[in-house]
Amino acid sequence: MAIPPCNILNALGGADKADVEIVVYGPAIGTLKIDSTVGNRVDSTIGKSIKIVACQNTMKAIKLTQDDMLNNIGYVPAGVIEIMRKQQAGYAYVRP
């Protein structure tokens, strides 16, 4: 089963039609842990013109380290700031 960003890319006509970055913060950060029940779905999505980044502020707050997280994700100091910067650069902000 594909996760929604793959549906976005498919609807737009392929990976070369859009850049997708998923910024994960707050309670959702658990989906990026190595032992996450959805970790395999996250891993299968990375690399299809989709970047997934974890908020280091959230990680610090709940005492997670990069060793606790999936291998292929990226990191940003503050998820909210990353979202603001992406919006300033023309990205659309889509929430589930």
C-alpha positions, 0 to 999 in steps of 0.5 A: 500500500502506498502512502499519500505522497506517492498518490500525489506524485502519481496524480501529478504525472510522476516524480519529476513533477513535484518535490515532496518533503514530509516534516514529522514532529510531535506525536507523529515522530514515533512513525520514524522509529526503527521499531515503528509498525509503519517503518517499512512503509516509510522506508519504501517511500523514501527515494521516490522524490520524497524526502522525510525529515524528523524534528530534532526538537521533538526528538530531544523532548522525548529522548530519542537519538538518531540511533533510534530512528530509521536509517534513510530519513533526514533531520531538521533542528525545528519542524515548524521552522522547516515548514515555514521556510518551505512555505516561503520557498513556494511549497504548499503545506498539506496536513492529513 
